[in-house]
Amino acid sequence: MLRIRRKENADVVFSLSGRIGREDIAELESLISAEGKARRILLDLKDMTLTGQDGINFLARCEAAGIALVNCDPYVREWITRQAPGG
C-alpha cells in the first residue's frame, strides 16, 4: 500500500510511504502532471519501503523528466542507475 502526502513551498514535494505498486503508478502520474511546469517537483522516498520493477521504471522515468528523487535508499538508486541507458 502506498501513501502519498503533498507539501508545497517553492517546490512541490510528494512524500511516498510504503510500496509503489503497479496500481499506484497511474495515480502518481496524474498527480505529477496536474502540477504543471511552474514549480520543481520532488519525490521524497524516505519512507518508501519497497518497490518492484514497475516502481523502479516509474522512478527512472521521473528522474529522466527532471523530477528530483530525494532521500533515495542506495539500493533503489543503484537499481534506477541500472535502468538508465548505458547504466
N, CA, C and O atoms as a Tinker XYZ file with bonds, in Angstrom:
   348  protein
     1  N      0.842000   -1.173000    0.000000    73     2
     2  CA     0.000000    0.000000    0.000000    64     1     3
     3  C      0.890000    1.241000    0.000000    63     2     4     5
     4  O      1.906000    1.288000    0.694000    81     3
     5  N      0.505000    2.228000   -0.773000    73     3     6
     6  CA     1.268000    3.458000   -0.890000    64     5     7
     7  C      0.470000    4.628000   -0.343000    63     6     8     9
     8  O     -0.710000    4.792000   -0.651000    81     7
     9  N      1.127000    5.430000    0.465000    73     7    10
    10  CA     0.520000    6.658000    0.973000    64     9    11
    11  C      1.283000    7.827000    0.354000    63    10    12    13
    12  O      2.513000    7.833000    0.322000    81    11
    13  N      0.540000    8.810000   -0.134000    73    11    14
    14  CA     1.139000    9.964000   -0.788000    64    13    15
    15  C      0.720000   11.217000   -0.034000    63    14    16    17
    16  O     -0.469000   11.471000    0.157000    81    15
    17  N      1.708000   11.998000    0.391000    73    15    18
    18  CA     1.434000   13.286000    1.030000    64    17    19
    19  C      2.041000   14.375000    0.165000    63    18    20    21
    20  O      3.154000   14.228000   -0.340000    81    19
    21  N      1.312000   15.460000   -0.006000    73    19    22
    22  CA     1.775000   16.577000   -0.835000    64    21    23
    23  C      2.058000   17.775000    0.050000    63    22    24    25
    24  O      1.236000   18.150000    0.886000    81    23
    25  N      3.228000   18.375000   -0.139000    73    23    26
    26  CA     3.595000   19.617000    0.530000    64    25    27
    27  C      4.058000   20.581000   -0.557000    63    26    28    29
    28  O      4.542000   20.167000   -1.611000    81    27
    29  N      3.902000   21.854000   -0.284000    73    27    30
    30  CA     4.418000   22.809000   -1.250000    64    29    31
    31  C      5.013000   24.002000   -0.540000    63    30    32    33
    32  O      4.547000   24.428000    0.517000    81    31
    33  N      6.039000   24.517000   -1.143000    73    31    34
    34  CA     6.655000   25.784000   -0.795000    64    33    35
    35  C      7.123000   26.335000   -2.136000    63    34    36    37
    36  O      6.293000   26.533000   -3.023000    81    35
    37  N      8.379000   26.584000   -2.317000    73    35    38
    38  CA     8.854000   26.963000   -3.656000    64    37    39
    39  C      8.751000   25.766000   -4.606000    63    38    40    41
    40  O      8.594000   25.934000   -5.815000    81    39
    41  N      8.838000   24.573000   -4.051000    73    39    42
    42  CA     8.733000   23.328000   -4.805000    64    41    43
    43  C      7.486000   22.571000   -4.368000    63    42    44    45
    44  O      6.869000   22.898000   -3.354000    81    43
    45  N      7.127000   21.565000   -5.140000    73    43    46
    46  CA     6.061000   20.641000   -4.744000    64    45    47
    47  C      6.741000   19.333000   -4.373000    63    46    48    49
    48  O      7.497000   18.765000   -5.162000    81    47
    49  N      6.463000   18.861000   -3.158000    73    47    50
    50  CA     7.079000   17.630000   -2.667000    64    49    51
    51  C      5.991000   16.587000   -2.426000    63    50    52    53
    52  O      5.047000   16.816000   -1.669000    81    51
    53  N      6.139000   15.457000   -3.074000    73    51    54
    54  CA     5.277000   14.311000   -2.809000    64    53    55
    55  C      6.083000   13.339000   -1.962000    63    54    56    57
    56  O      7.077000   12.783000   -2.429000    81    55
    57  N      5.662000   13.131000   -0.719000    73    55    58
    58  CA     6.314000   12.171000    0.172000    64    57    59
    59  C      5.604000   10.838000    0.023000    63    58    60    61
    60  O      4.393000   10.733000    0.215000    81    59
    61  N      6.380000    9.824000   -0.322000    73    59    62
    62  CA     5.820000    8.498000   -0.560000    64    61    63
    63  C      6.151000    7.587000    0.609000    63    62    64    65
    64  O      7.307000    7.491000    1.022000    81    63
    65  N      5.132000    6.917000    1.143000    73    63    66
    66  CA     5.307000    5.971000    2.241000    64    65    67
    67  C      4.753000    4.628000    1.802000    63    66    68    69
    68  O      3.649000    4.544000    1.265000    81    67
    69  N      5.522000    3.587000    2.034000    73    67    70
    70  CA     5.063000    2.252000    1.685000    64    69    71
    71  C      5.684000    1.752000    0.403000    63    70    72    73
    72  O      6.828000    2.071000    0.079000    81    71
    73  N      4.920000    0.972000   -0.313000    73    71    74
    74  CA     5.411000    0.310000   -1.523000    64    73    75
    75  C      4.730000    0.888000   -2.756000    63    74    76    77
    76  O      3.510000    1.051000   -2.776000    81    75
    77  N      5.516000    1.199000   -3.781000    73    75    78
    78  CA     4.946000    1.625000   -5.064000    64    77    79
    79  C      4.599000    0.366000   -5.842000    63    78    80    81
    80  O      5.484000   -0.391000   -6.242000    81    79
    81  N      3.325000    0.149000   -6.049000    73    79    82
    82  CA     2.868000   -0.985000   -6.839000    64    81    83
    83  C      2.418000   -0.523000   -8.218000    63    82    84    85
    84  O      2.236000    0.671000   -8.455000    81    83
    85  N      2.247000   -1.454000   -9.099000    73    83    86
    86  CA     1.814000   -1.155000  -10.469000    64    85    87
    87  C      0.538000   -0.307000  -10.456000    63    86    88    89
    88  O      0.379000    0.600000  -11.274000    81    87
    89  N     -0.374000   -0.613000   -9.514000    73    87    90
    90  CA    -1.654000    0.085000   -9.447000    64    89    91
    91  C     -1.511000    1.531000   -8.965000    63    90    92    93
    92  O     -2.428000    2.331000   -9.153000    81    91
    93  N     -0.389000    1.878000   -8.354000    73    91    94
    94  CA    -0.179000    3.239000   -7.838000    64    93    95
    95  C      0.414000    4.193000   -8.872000    63    94    96    97
    96  O      0.320000    5.411000   -8.721000    81    95
    97  N      1.012000    3.654000   -9.900000    73    95    98
    98  CA     1.762000    4.476000  -10.851000    64    97    99
    99  C      0.859000    5.447000  -11.607000    63    98   100   101
   100  O      1.229000    6.607000  -11.787000    81    99
   101  N     -0.306000    5.006000  -12.048000    73    99   102
   102  CA    -1.218000    5.893000  -12.775000    64   101   103
   103  C     -1.645000    7.075000  -11.899000    63   102   104   105
   104  O     -1.726000    8.208000  -12.373000    81   103
   105  N     -1.916000    6.803000  -10.623000    73   103   106
   106  CA    -2.300000    7.880000   -9.708000    64   105   107
   107  C     -1.154000    8.871000   -9.526000    63   106   108   109
   108  O     -1.372000   10.082000   -9.548000    81   107
   109  N      0.059000    8.366000   -9.348000    73   107   110
   110  CA     1.214000    9.243000   -9.198000    64   109   111
   111  C      1.441000   10.078000  -10.455000    63   110   112   113
   112  O      1.719000   11.274000  -10.368000    81   111
   113  N      1.322000    9.453000  -11.612000    73   111   114
   114  CA     1.492000   10.191000  -12.875000    64   113   115
   115  C      0.454000   11.297000  -13.001000    63   114   116   117
   116  O      0.776000   12.393000  -13.460000    81   115
   117  N     -0.779000   11.030000  -12.604000    73   115   118
   118  CA    -1.836000   12.055000  -12.649000    64   117   119
   119  C     -1.536000   13.209000  -11.707000    63   118   120   121
   120  O     -1.693000   14.373000  -12.076000    81   119
   121  N     -1.109000   12.892000  -10.496000    73   119   122
   122  CA    -0.781000   13.938000   -9.528000    64   121   123
   123  C      0.362000   14.817000  -10.036000    63   122   124   125
   124  O      0.314000   16.041000   -9.916000    81   123
   125  N      1.371000   14.191000  -10.595000    73   123   126
   126  CA     2.530000   14.934000  -11.101000    64   125   127
   127  C      2.134000   15.801000  -12.289000    63   126   128   129
   128  O      2.513000   16.970000  -12.352000    81   127
   129  N      1.382000   15.246000  -13.225000    73   127   130
   130  CA     1.008000   16.025000  -14.412000    64   129   131
   131  C      0.065000   17.166000  -14.057000    63   130   132   133
   132  O      0.046000   18.179000  -14.755000    81   131
   133  N     -0.717000   17.028000  -12.993000    73   131   134
   134  CA    -1.634000   18.088000  -12.567000    64   133   135
   135  C     -0.890000   19.313000  -12.030000    63   134   136   137
   136  O     -1.459000   20.402000  -11.957000    81   135
   137  N      0.363000   19.139000  -11.660000    73   135   138
   138  CA     1.145000   20.248000  -11.110000    64   137   139
   139  C      1.621000   21.220000  -12.191000    63   138   140   141
   140  O      1.971000   22.360000  -11.884000    81   139
   141  N      1.639000   20.790000  -13.432000    73   139   142
   142  CA     2.122000   21.674000  -14.489000    64   141   143
   143  C      3.630000   21.833000  -14.418000    63   142   144   145
   144  O      4.326000   21.034000  -13.792000    81   143
   145  N      4.121000   22.872000  -15.065000    73   143   146
   146  CA     5.572000   23.069000  -15.172000    64   145   147
   147  C      6.072000   24.259000  -14.357000    63   146   148   149
   148  O      7.260000   24.577000  -14.410000    81   147
   149  N      5.197000   24.919000  -13.607000    73   147   150
   150  CA     5.567000   26.163000  -12.930000    64   149   151
   151  C      6.581000   25.951000  -11.805000    63   150   152   153
   152  O      7.434000   26.810000  -11.578000    81   151
   153  N      6.503000   24.833000  -11.106000    73   151   154
   154  CA     7.402000   24.586000   -9.974000    64   153   155
   155  C      8.103000   23.254000  -10.111000    63   154   156   157
   156  O      7.621000   22.339000  -10.778000    81   155
   157  N      9.245000   23.165000   -9.468000    73   155   158
   158  CA    10.002000   21.924000   -9.464000    64   157   159
   159  C      9.261000   20.898000   -8.609000    63   158   160   161
   160  O      8.677000   21.241000   -7.581000    81   159
   161  N      9.291000   19.651000   -9.036000    73   159   162
   162  CA     8.637000   18.560000   -8.314000    64   161   163
   163  C      9.711000   17.642000   -7.746000    63   162   164   165
   164  O     10.675000   17.285000   -8.423000    81   163
   165  N      9.518000   17.271000   -6.485000    73   163   166
   166  CA    10.419000   16.341000   -5.814000    64   165   167
   167  C      9.611000   15.168000   -5.290000    63   166   168   169
   168  O      8.490000   15.342000   -4.812000    81   167
   169  N     10.177000   13.978000   -5.379000    73   167   170
   170  CA     9.599000   12.800000   -4.745000    64   169   171
   171  C     10.491000   12.451000   -3.563000    63   170   172   173
   172  O     11.663000   12.116000   -3.737000    81   171
   173  N      9.932000   12.530000   -2.360000    73   171   174
   174  CA    10.669000   12.194000   -1.149000    64   173   175
   175  C     10.429000   10.716000   -0.853000    63   174   176   177
   176  O      9.312000   10.304000   -0.539000    81   175
   177  N     11.487000    9.934000   -0.958000    73   175   178
   178  CA    11.379000    8.481000   -0.830000    64   177   179
   179  C     11.822000    7.977000    0.540000    63   178   180   181
   180  O     12.058000    6.781000    0.709000    81   179
   181  N     11.935000    8.861000    1.506000    73   179   182
   182  CA    12.440000    8.500000    2.832000    64   181   183
   183  C     11.665000    7.339000    3.455000    63   182   184   185
   184  O     12.269000    6.449000    4.053000    81   183
   185  N     10.344000    7.337000    3.325000    73   183   186
   186  CA     9.520000    6.312000    3.952000    64   185   187
   187  C      9.036000    5.243000    2.983000    63   186   188   189
   188  O      8.147000    4.458000    3.313000    81   187
   189  N      9.615000    5.211000    1.793000    73   187   190
   190  CA     9.267000    4.158000    0.849000    64   189   191
   191  C      9.965000    2.880000    1.307000    63   190   192   193
   192  O     11.178000    2.867000    1.517000    81   191
   193  N      9.199000    1.819000    1.457000    73   191   194
   194  CA     9.776000    0.587000    1.975000    64   193   195
   195  C     10.328000   -0.300000    0.863000    63   194   196   197
   196  O     11.489000   -0.705000    0.917000    81   195
   197  N      9.533000   -0.598000   -0.118000    73   195   198
   198  CA     9.937000   -1.482000   -1.209000    64   197   199
   199  C      9.260000   -1.042000   -2.493000    63   198   200   201
   200  O      8.261000   -0.322000   -2.478000    81   199
   201  N      9.809000   -1.477000   -3.574000    73   199   202
   202  CA     9.145000   -1.311000   -4.856000    64   201   203
   203  C      9.628000   -2.426000   -5.769000    63   202   204   205
   204  O     10.707000   -2.986000   -5.577000    81   203
   205  N      8.819000   -2.732000   -6.754000    73   203   206
   206  CA     9.194000   -3.745000   -7.728000    64   205   207
   207  C      9.721000   -3.097000   -8.991000    63   206   208   209
   208  O      9.990000   -1.897000   -9.021000    81   207
   209  N      9.863000   -3.884000  -10.015000    73   207   210
   210  CA    10.404000   -3.394000  -11.285000    64   209   211
   211  C      9.557000   -2.256000  -11.858000    63   210   212   213
   212  O     10.106000   -1.296000  -12.399000    81   211
   213  N      8.239000   -2.348000  -11.748000    73   211   214
   214  CA     7.373000   -1.277000  -12.260000    64   213   215
   215  C      7.655000    0.037000  -11.548000    63   214   216   217
   216  O      7.721000    1.091000  -12.182000    81   215
   217  N      7.822000   -0.026000  -10.230000    73   215   218
   218  CA     8.117000    1.179000   -9.460000    64   217   219
   219  C      9.472000    1.767000   -9.824000    63   218   220   221
   220  O      9.617000    2.985000   -9.923000    81   219
   221  N     10.461000    0.907000  -10.022000    73   219   222
   222  CA    11.797000    1.380000  -10.410000    64   221   223
   223  C     11.741000    2.035000  -11.787000    63   222   224   225
   224  O     12.347000    3.085000  -11.999000    81   223
   225  N     11.022000    1.424000  -12.715000    73   223   226
   226  CA    10.874000    2.025000  -14.050000    64   225   227
   227  C     10.209000    3.390000  -13.953000    63   226   228   229
   228  O     10.622000    4.332000  -14.630000    81   227
   229  N      9.189000    3.503000  -13.121000    73   227   230
   230  CA     8.495000    4.769000  -12.926000    64   229   231
   231  C      9.453000    5.816000  -12.367000    63   230   232   233
   232  O      9.505000    6.935000  -12.877000    81   231
   233  N     10.213000    5.471000  -11.328000    73   231   234
   234  CA    11.152000    6.418000  -10.729000    64   233   235
   235  C     12.225000    6.846000  -11.727000    63   234   236   237
   236  O     12.624000    8.010000  -11.752000    81   235
   237  N     12.691000    5.912000  -12.545000    73   235   238
   238  CA    13.688000    6.247000  -13.564000    64   237   239
   239  C     13.101000    7.225000  -14.581000    63   238   240   241
   240  O     13.779000    8.164000  -14.999000    81   239
   241  N     11.847000    7.011000  -14.981000    73   239   242
   242  CA    11.189000    7.946000  -15.912000    64   241   243
   243  C     11.018000    9.323000  -15.281000    63   242   244   245
   244  O     11.218000   10.344000  -15.939000    81   243
   245  N     10.651000    9.345000  -14.009000    73   243   246
   246  CA    10.503000   10.621000  -13.305000    64   245   247
   247  C     11.814000   11.383000  -13.308000    63   246   248   249
   248  O     11.852000   12.572000  -13.627000    81   247
   249  N     12.879000   10.698000  -12.954000    73   247   250
   250  CA    14.182000   11.353000  -12.902000    64   249   251
   251  C     14.605000   11.851000  -14.286000    63   250   252   253
   252  O     15.160000   12.942000  -14.412000    81   251
   253  N     14.345000   11.064000  -15.305000    73   251   254
   254  CA    14.677000   11.471000  -16.674000    64   253   255
   255  C     13.876000   12.702000  -17.097000    63   254   256   257
   256  O     14.324000   13.479000  -17.939000    81   255
   257  N     12.688000   12.877000  -16.508000    73   255   258
   258  CA    11.831000   14.026000  -16.830000    64   257   259
   259  C     12.156000   15.245000  -15.967000    63   258   260   261
   260  O     11.482000   16.270000  -16.065000    81   259
   261  N     13.191000   15.139000  -15.120000    73   259   262
   262  CA    13.597000   16.281000  -14.316000    64   261   263
   263  C     13.003000   16.334000  -12.919000    63   262   264   265
   264  O     13.164000   17.332000  -12.217000    81   263
   265  N     12.321000   15.280000  -12.507000    73   263   266
   266  CA    11.767000   15.221000  -11.152000    64   265   267
   267  C     12.870000   14.708000  -10.226000    63   266   268   269
   268  O     13.472000   13.666000  -10.481000    81   267
   269  N     13.124000   15.451000   -9.152000    73   267   270
   270  CA    14.193000   15.075000   -8.234000    64   269   271
   271  C     13.714000   13.990000   -7.279000    63   270   272   273
   272  O     12.601000   14.049000   -6.757000    81   271
   273  N     14.570000   13.000000   -7.061000    73   271   274
   274  CA    14.314000   11.944000   -6.085000    64   273   275
   275  C     15.182000   12.235000   -4.874000    63   274   276   277
   276  O     16.409000   12.226000   -4.974000    81   275
   277  N     14.560000   12.493000   -3.730000    73   275   278
   278  CA    15.320000   12.804000   -2.520000    64   277   279
   279  C     15.135000   11.697000   -1.491000    63   278   280   281
   280  O     14.121000   11.000000   -1.482000    81   279
   281  N     16.132000   11.549000   -0.625000    73   279   282
   282  CA    16.124000   10.507000    0.402000    64   281   283
   283  C     15.935000    9.115000   -0.200000    63   282   284   285
   284  O     15.184000    8.291000    0.322000    81   283
   285  N     16.619000    8.880000   -1.288000    73   283   286
   286  CA    16.518000    7.617000   -2.017000    64   285   287
   287  C     17.513000    6.615000   -1.425000    63   286   288   289
   288  O     18.708000    6.903000   -1.347000    81   287
   289  N     17.029000    5.442000   -1.008000    73   287   290
   290  CA    17.915000    4.413000   -0.467000    64   289   291
   291  C     18.959000    4.019000   -1.514000    63   290   292   293
   292  O     18.670000    4.019000   -2.711000    81   291
   293  N     20.158000    3.687000   -1.070000    73   291   294
   294  CA    21.220000    3.315000   -2.018000    64   293   295
   295  C     20.849000    2.149000   -2.940000    63   294   296   297
   296  O     21.215000    2.156000   -4.115000    81   295
   297  N     20.128000    1.149000   -2.423000    73   295   298
   298  CA    19.782000    0.021000   -3.289000    64   297   299
   299  C     18.805000    0.442000   -4.384000    63   298   300   301
   300  O     18.873000   -0.064000   -5.504000    81   299
   301  N     17.892000    1.371000   -4.064000    73   299   302
   302  CA    16.953000    1.883000   -5.070000    64   301   303
   303  C     17.719000    2.720000   -6.095000    63   302   304   305
   304  O     17.481000    2.607000   -7.297000    81   303
   305  N     18.638000    3.558000   -5.615000    73   303   306
   306  CA    19.456000    4.381000   -6.510000    64   305   307
   307  C     20.231000    3.500000   -7.476000    63   306   308   309
   308  O     20.290000    3.788000   -8.671000    81   307
   309  N     20.825000    2.425000   -6.964000    73   307   310
   310  CA    21.585000    1.521000   -7.822000    64   309   311
   311  C     20.688000    0.876000   -8.881000    63   310   312   313
   312  O     21.076000    0.752000  -10.043000    81   311
   313  N     19.507000    0.475000   -8.473000    73   311   314
   314  CA    18.567000   -0.168000   -9.387000    64   313   315
   315  C     18.121000    0.818000  -10.477000    63   314   316   317
   316  O     18.015000    0.451000  -11.647000    81   315
   317  N     17.864000    2.068000  -10.082000    73   315   318
   318  CA    17.473000    3.095000  -11.055000    64   317   319
   319  C     18.617000    3.354000  -12.033000    63   318   320   321
   320  O     18.393000    3.488000  -13.236000    81   319
   321  N     19.831000    3.422000  -11.517000    73   319   322
   322  CA    21.003000    3.666000  -12.365000    64   321   323
   323  C     21.147000    2.568000  -13.409000    63   322   324   325
   324  O     21.520000    2.840000  -14.550000    81   323
   325  N     20.857000    1.340000  -13.028000    73   323   326
   326  CA    20.927000    0.233000  -13.993000    64   325   327
   327  C     19.880000    0.346000  -15.089000    63   326   328   329
   328  O     20.075000   -0.156000  -16.196000    81   327
   329  N     18.752000    1.016000  -14.777000    73   327   330
   330  CA    17.684000    1.183000  -15.757000    64   329   331
   331  C     18.035000    2.253000  -16.801000    63   330   332   333
   332  O     17.536000    2.217000  -17.926000    81   331
   333  N     18.887000    3.192000  -16.423000    73   331   334
   334  CA    19.232000    4.287000  -17.323000    64   333   335
   335  C     20.018000    3.746000  -18.518000    63   334   336   337
   336  O     20.791000    2.797000  -18.382000    81   335
   337  N     19.816000    4.353000  -19.686000    73   335   338
   338  CA    20.596000    3.925000  -20.858000    64   337   339
   339  C     22.100000    4.010000  -20.558000    63   338   340   341
   340  O     22.596000    5.035000  -20.089000    81   339
   341  N     22.782000    2.951000  -20.828000    73   339   342
   342  CA    24.220000    2.909000  -20.571000    64   341   343
   343  C     24.564000    2.610000  -19.124000    63   342   344   345
   344  O     25.737000    2.593000  -18.751000    81   343
   345  N     23.495000    2.364000  -18.268000    73   343   346
   346  CA    23.734000    2.140000  -16.844000    64   345   347
   347  C     24.101000    0.738000  -16.498000    63   346   348
   348  O     24.326000    0.429000  -15.328000    81   347
